[in-house]
Amino acid sequence: MDGGYHREQTVAYYGAPGRYYTFDASPMRGIVLDSNDPGGKARGYKRFIAADQQAWLEDVLARVDRPVCVFSHHPLDEGGGIENGRAIRTILERAEAAHPGTVLAVFSGHFHQDYVLEENGVRYVQINSASYVWLPEAAARETYPPEVHRAHPYLRNVAGYQDPLWALVTVDLDRGELVVEGTRSKWLGPDPWERGASESDYPRDKCRPAISDRRFVLRQPR
């Protein structure tokens, strides 16, 4: 969608069932959200989940017959994530409070960082980018040969990772745990702070070329 394609074209390209949908991976169910709904105040592409999708999410959670993991490109954090993230968190946390053990975790990306937040019994896991951190113009630098930057001008805003990052997530309800097995790499060239990025916007404990290993103990259903 950054290239100007609309949502329906994106769905068709990936062969997805729809803009938002569920899938079963026994013994759990995945809930995939579309965080590019029209609405909100953001310029450019949208970071919003509209009323119809919220109603759909509430209905899915009301009828769910197994634990769920939720997936969204934009995180539900305040500031830079989904604009009405608090409303979506309320839906998820209300479902978890009504039936503990329903929402195993919420996975998102977009920030290209590595951290976990937990609020009202729900874990929000930020999964890092596979390859880079995007930097503002103040930290933009040409770190590759000139001909590479002429062909790929956006690279001046990229602090790349030496190796691609990925993670394996295992849900084991019998053992009552959700395990994230991540990967680690190194910065390719100068790191964000050497290039002038601020630590307040790019905290070192979150902005790193890694996806951390994590183990979560799951709540047992009442």
PEZI-V468832 format. One record per residue. N is the residue number from 1. PHI is phi in radians with two decimals (NA if undefined). Layout:
# PEZI-V468832
N;PHI, N;PHI
This chain:
# PEZI-V468832
1;NA, 2;-1.05, 3;-1.48, 4;1.77, 5;-1.40, 6;-1.54, 7;-1.11, 8;-1.13, 9;-1.15, 10;-1.14, 11;-1.03, 12;-1.13, 13;-1.08, 14;-1.52, 15;1.14, 16;-1.35, 17;-1.13, 18;3.06, 19;-1.21, 20;-2.46, 21;-2.93, 22;-2.07, 23;-2.55, 24;-1.78, 25;-2.37, 26;-0.80, 27;-1.71, 28;-2.19, 29;-2.14, 30;-1.65, 31;-2.09, 32;-1.82, 33;-1.80, 34;-1.84, 35;-1.61, 36;-1.93, 37;-1.06, 38;-1.07, 39;2.20, 40;1.35, 41;-2.02, 42;-1.18, 43;-1.43, 44;1.27, 45;-1.23, 46;-1.49, 47;-2.28, 48;-2.70, 49;-2.17, 50;-1.36, 51;-1.07, 52;-1.16, 53;-1.26, 54;-1.08, 55;-1.10, 56;-1.07, 57;-1.08, 58;-1.07, 59;-1.17, 60;-1.05, 61;-1.19, 62;-1.20, 63;-1.86, 64;-1.14, 65;-1.99, 66;-2.80, 67;-1.10, 68;-2.23, 69;-2.02, 70;-1.93, 71;-2.23, 72;-2.61, 73;-1.08, 74;-1.45, 75;-1.28, 76;-1.66, 77;-1.17, 78;-1.33, 79;1.39, 80;1.61, 81;-1.63, 82;-1.07, 83;-1.04, 84;-1.80, 85;-1.02, 86;-1.07, 87;-1.12, 88;-1.25, 89;-1.05, 90;-1.06, 91;-1.06, 92;-1.19, 93;-1.23, 94;-1.18, 95;-1.14, 96;-1.19, 97;-1.17, 98;-1.23, 99;-2.43, 100;-0.94, 101;1.64, 102;-1.28, 103;-1.73, 104;-1.26, 105;-2.97, 106;-2.09, 107;-1.89, 108;-2.60, 109;-2.31, 110;1.28, 111;-1.31, 112;1.01, 113;-2.31, 114;-2.35, 115;-2.87, 116;-2.35, 117;-2.03, 118;-2.30, 119;-2.38, 120;0.87, 121;1.47, 122;-1.96, 123;-1.65, 124;-1.97, 125;-1.83, 126;-1.56, 127;-1.71, 128;-1.15, 129;-1.12, 130;-1.20, 131;-2.47, 132;-2.91, 133;-1.97, 134;-1.52, 135;-1.97, 136;-1.26, 137;-1.02, 138;-1.07, 139;-1.91, 140;-1.23, 141;-2.52, 142;-1.60, 143;-1.87, 144;-1.90, 145;-1.01, 146;-0.93, 147;-1.15, 148;-1.21, 149;-1.22, 150;-1.14, 151;-1.38, 152;-2.35, 153;-1.08, 154;-1.25, 155;-1.07, 156;-1.16, 157;-1.69, 158;-1.93, 159;-1.78, 160;-1.51, 161;-1.71, 162;-1.16, 163;-2.22, 164;-1.22, 165;-1.77, 166;-2.78, 167;-2.54, 168;-1.95, 169;-1.94, 170;-2.06, 171;-1.84, 172;-2.19, 173;-1.23, 174;-1.10, 175;-1.56, 176;1.17, 177;-2.57, 178;-2.14, 179;-2.04, 180;-1.88, 181;-1.84, 182;-1.71, 183;-2.34, 184;-2.27, 185;-2.42, 186;-2.31, 187;-1.17, 188;-1.70, 189;1.52, 190;-1.06, 191;-1.36, 192;-1.00, 193;-1.36, 194;-1.10, 195;-1.56, 196;1.90, 197;-1.24, 198;-1.47, 199;-1.27, 200;-1.24, 201;-1.49, 202;-2.25, 203;-1.12, 204;-1.14, 205;-1.37, 206;-2.07, 207;-1.66, 208;-2.70, 209;-1.39, 210;-2.80, 211;-2.07, 212;-1.27, 213;-1.25, 214;-2.51, 215;-2.36, 216;-1.99, 217;-1.48, 218;-1.47, 219;-1.30, 220;-1.47, 221;-1.03, 222;-1.28
